[in-house]
């Protein structure tokens, strides 16, 4: 079997210059986000929800107190380190308190705008003939859970930004022109490391990107061996042979990978080093959480991918986190209490919808991506969602973005309609958040949020 190799040449992991057509959209969106951020800062001037942990910690870093750490914080300090760099840049403008709540929240506005640019570039790479790449990016930018947390000092904006940047840099590497021994994926893996500093579970997306690189390499050198008999099997024997053919493709892929491990490691070693380093952290730390582990225990939540694909797990594999039953500041509390907990069978009522949309998403991915790429994506989504006992809409942001960027072309009308629906949801949720507070059990002001 042939060894995977590539001709020598210069590295091509260089970001293309954004089209000037992006700039007016980004500028307009920036004005809208800035206006909404000002409204949030005016109505909610103090840290809210998880901000009560994130903002004081970031302010400690702002003051150079890097040896102080709040044990209640469960993530790495990526958000605080990047914010500190932002502070230093803002301080040169002499605009006042550059460690304030308002300035901290503005970090995510910048990440949101950066995510738009990255989504455009990724879509243009995946679908060069799609004239609506900008609309795809706009639709993603206003995806309600992602849009809402643009105005709070949360890790979502930065975590998403560096995952997308890692994916883009990996996609831009030309496997036919770069020398594998020089580590052309080093920059992509570095962005992956920063993404992990924002959120530990982003290590799964590092593995995902590495997996897609391996798939590209193997398909490039051994496509005929892997897929050669797939069409013949399905055309002769009908759809009943699809499962058998898919299994054959997978086994052929594994066979090629095992036969070419040294060559593959020369290509993906930056990702391997990062993953091995993270595994070492898990062993030494005793878990994925760096602070309070009591509320973030790893469990098997078989229903999590169901929200993304199909709910097929038995009831005992659908654990309910205590926050979902006790914290009525989140919409998931009401969905769970008013629907899923009414009757035991309610957990399974949406199953036909899950199955339909799961099949539809799988079919859509197949129009752009190979069966092996889809398999890597499905495994990554499962690894991100299944271990989490807490159902958080924002956990679905990266799976949604990657799914959407890799689907078939959609009409401008369809994209505009979905974007309008998203914006209507955003207007409603922000209005409720800002102007319908209530008194919580401890006497503090509570607000509804995702």
N, C-alpha and C positions, 0 to 999 in steps of 0.2 A: 504494500500500500504506500502511496506516495506521501512524502513528508510535507507538512504545511510550511511553506516558505514564501517570501516575497522578494521581488527585485529590490536592489538598493536604490536609494533616492532620498531626498530631503523630507523631513516631517511636514505633514500638511495640516496638523491640528491647529489651524488658525481661524479665528472667527471672521466670516465675511463682513464687509461693511454693510450696515443696515441700509435698506432702501430709504430714500428721502421721504417716500410716501408714509413711512411709519411715524415720522416726526410730528406731523400735525395731529395724528390720533393720540400719540403719547402725550403731547402738550395739552390737548383738550381734556384727556382723562386725568392728567396731573392737576389741572385746575379744578375739576370736579372732586377729586379725592381730597385736595387741599381744603376746599370749601366744606366738605363733609367732616373732615378732621377738625376744622375750627369749630363746627357745631358740636361735635362730640366733646372737645376740650372745654367748651363753654358750659355745657350741661353736666358733664361728668369730669370735673377738674381733678378729682382725686383717683388714685389707683383703684381699679375694680377687679373683682374675682382673682384670677391668677396674677394680675398685675401687682397685688400686694406683696408678692414674693419677688417677681421679676424686676420691678422698678427700684426698690431699695438696693437690691444686689447690683444692678447696673450703676446706680449712683455711687456705691462703694468703689467699683472699678473706675468710675469717672474721677474719683478723688485719689486714685492710686492705692487703695486698700485691697490689694489683690490676695492678701492672706486671710481675708474674712469671707466666710461662706455660710449661707442660711441652710441648715440641714433639711429644711422642708422642700427645698428645690431638688427636683429629680432628674434634671437634664444637665448636659455638659454646658460650659460657659460660653458657647459660640456666640449667642445673641449679645452677651455683655461685652465680649471682646470686640466684636464688630462695631457695637454701639460706642465703645470707648474711642475707636478710631474716628467715628463720626463726630463725637464730642470735640475731639482735638481739631478737626477741620472746622466745625461750627464756631469754636472759640476764637478763631482768627478773624471772624466777622464782627466780634464785639456786639452780639445781638442780645446780650443779657445772660440769663441763667441757661447755659447750654446743657445742663444736666436735669432740666425740668421734665415733668411728665409730658408736656406738650412736645418738646423736642424729641424725647424718647419715642413717642408714638409716631412721629414723622418718619422714623427709620423704615417702618413697614410700608409707607407710601412709596418710598424710593424702591423698595423691593418689588412692590406691586407693578410699578412701571417697568422695572427690569424684567419681570416675568412676562410682560406683554411682548417685549422685544425678543426674548428667548423663544417664546411660543411661535412668533412669526418665523424666526429663523429655522426652528425645528420643523414647522409645517412645510416651509419651502424646500427643506432638504428631503423630507419624506415624500412630499407630493409636489414636485417642481412645476407641474402643469396646472395646479389648482390656483385659479385667479382670486380665491377668497381667503387666502392665508391670514390676512389681517382681520377679517371677520371671525375666523376661528379663534384667533388670539383674544379678540374683544369678548367673545362669548365666554371664554375661559376666565378672563379677568373679572367678569361680573358673576361668576359661579357663586351663589349665595354664601356658603360657609367660608370660602376663601375671601370674598369681598368684605364680609362683616368684620373679620379679624384684621383687616388692613388698618383699622382705626384704633386698635388696642396694641399694647406692647406684649405681643405673643411671639412664639417662635415660628409660626406657620409661614409667614412671608419669606423669611430668610432661608428656612429649611427647604421650601419649594424652589427658591431661586437657585440654590447651589445644586440641588438634584437635577434641575433642568439644564444648568450650565455643564454639569458633568456629562449628562446624556448628549448634549449638543457637541461638545468637544470630542467625545468618543465617536459619534456618528461622522464627524468631519474628517477623521483619519482615513486616508486612502490606503487600503490594505495592499494594493498593488505597487505602491511607490515608496513606502517608508521602510527603513531597516528595523526589523523587530527587536534586535539586540539593544537598540538605543533608547527604548522605552518611550515611544511616541504617545503612549497613553498616560504618561506621567502627569500632565496638566489636568487631564480628566480625573484621575485618581486623587489628585490634590484637592480638587473641588469636592470630590466625594468625602474626603476627610473633613473638610469644613462643614459639609452637610451633616455629617455625623456629630460634629460639635454642637450643632443646633438641636438635633434630635437623634437619640441613639438608634431608633428603628430605621433610620436612613441607611444603616449598614445593609439592609435588605436591598435597597435600590442600588447600592454599590455592587452587590452580587448580581443584581439584575443586569446592570450595564455590562459587567464583566461577562455574564452569560450570553448576552446578545452579541458581544464581540466574538466570543468563541463560536457561536452559531454562524456569524458572518464568515469567519475564517474557514470553518469546516464546509459550509455550503459553497464557498468560492472554489475550494480545491477538490471537493468530493460530491458535488451536487448530484451528478448522474448516479453515483453509487447509492446515495441516500434516497433520492426520490425517483430513480429511474423506472421502477415498476409500479409506482403509485397509481398513475393514470390508467395503465393497462389493467390493473387489478379491479379498479372501480368501474371501468367501462365494460369489462367482460362479465364480472360477477355481480354488478349492481351495488347498491348502497350497503348491502349486508357485509361487504368486505372492507368497508371503510375503517372499522375498528382494527381489523387484522392488518391492514396496510399502514395505519398510523403506528401500530406497535412495531411493525417492521422498520418504519422510518426511525423511530426512537432507538431501536436496537442497533440499527446501522450507524446512527449518530454516536452512540456510546462506544461502539466498536472503533470508529475513527478517532474519537477523543483519546481513548486508551492507547491506541497505536501511535499517537502523536503528542503525548503529554509534554516531552521536552520542548518541542516547537511551540506548543500553545503557551507554556509557561514563559517563554521568551517574549511573548506578545502581551500577556495579561499580568505579568509579574507585579506591576505597581498596585493593581487591585488585590492581588494575593497577599502582598505585604500588609496592606491596610486591613484586610479581613483577619489575617493571623494576629495582628496587633490588637484588634477588637476582641478576638477570642481570648487572648491573654488577659485583657481587661476583665472579661466576664469571669474568668477563673479566679483572678485575684480579688475581684469585688464581690463575688458570690451572687451576681445577678446583673441585670441590665440597668437598673436604677441606681443613681449615685447618691441619693439622699434618702428620704422617707420611703421605704419599700412597702409599707403596710397597705397603701392604697393602690399600688401598681404591681400586683403579683401576676406573674405569667400563669395563664390558664388555657384550657382548650375551649374556645368559643366557636363551635361549629356553625353558628348562625351568622357570624360576621360576614363571611364572603357571600352569604345569602342576600345581604343588602346590596351587594355588588353583583351577584350572579343568581344563586338559587338557594333557598333554605331547605336543606335536606337532612340536617342533623336532628337527632331525637331530642325531646324536651330537656333531658338531663344534660345535654351538651350545649344548652343555650343559657348559661349562667347569667344572673342579673347582678350587676355591680351595685353595691349599697348606695352609691351616689345617685344612681338612676332612680332609686326609690325614695331618696331623702331630700335631694336638691331640686326644689321646684323652680329654680331660676333658669333651667334649661328646657327647651322644647321637647327633648327626648323623654323627659319625666312625664309629660302629659300624653305623649304617644304611647308610652309603655303602660301607664296607669289606666288610661281611658280606653285602650284597645287590647294590647297584648295580655294584660292581666285580668281582663274581664272573664275570659274563659280559656281553658287550656288549649282548646282547638284553635283559638285566635292566632296563635303563633304560626299556624300552618295555612291559614286562609289566603295569605298573599302568595303562596307557593306557585300557582300558575303564572302569576305576573313575573315572579322572580325567574321562573324557567324560561318564559318567553323572552324577557329582556336579556337574560343570560345568553340564550341562543342567538339573539339578534346581535349582541356585542361580539360574540365569538365569530359570527359570520362577517360582521363589518371588519374586524381585525384581519380576517382572511383575505380581504380584498387588497390589503396593502402589505401584509406581513406573511412570512412563511409559517407552516405548522410548528416548527421548532421555536421560532420567536414567540409565538402565541403561548406555547407551553412554558417558556421562561417567564413570560408576563404573568400567567395564571399562578405559577408557583410563588412569584414575588408578592402578588396581591394576597395570597393565602398566608404567607409568612408574616406579612404586616398586620393582617386583620385577625386571624384566628387566635393568637396568643393574648389578645387584649380583651379583658372582661368588660371594659367600659365602651359603650357605643357612643362615639363622638363623630358628628358629621364631618368635622375637619380632618379626621383620619382618612377620609375617602378622597381628599383633594388630589394627591399625587396619582393614585390609580385612575381617577377620572381624567386628569389632564393627559396622561400618557395614552389612555384609551382614545380620547377624542383626537389627539394629534395624529394618530395612526389609523384613522378610519377613512372611508372613501370620501370623495368630493361631495359637498352638499351645496345646494343652491343658496344664493345670497338671500333670497326671501326666507328660506327656512332658518338660516342663521340669524337673521334680523328678528324673526318672530321669537325664537328661543331666547335671544338676548333681551328682548323686550319683556318677556315673562320673568326672566331672572331679575331684571331691574325692578319690576313691580314687586317681586318678593323682597328684594333688598330695601326698597322704599318702605315697605310695610314693617319689616323687622327692625330697621333703624328707627322708624317712627315710634314703635312700641318700646324699644330700648331707651330712647331719649325722653319720651314724654309720658310714659305710663309706668313710673316706678311704683313700688309698694314697700311696705315695711316688713322685713323678714323676721324670723323667730327671735333673733338676737337683738332686735331693735334697729338694725342698720337698714340703709336704703338698698333694696334689691331691684334688679332689672332683668327682664327676660332676654335671653340670648340663645344662640345655637349651642 
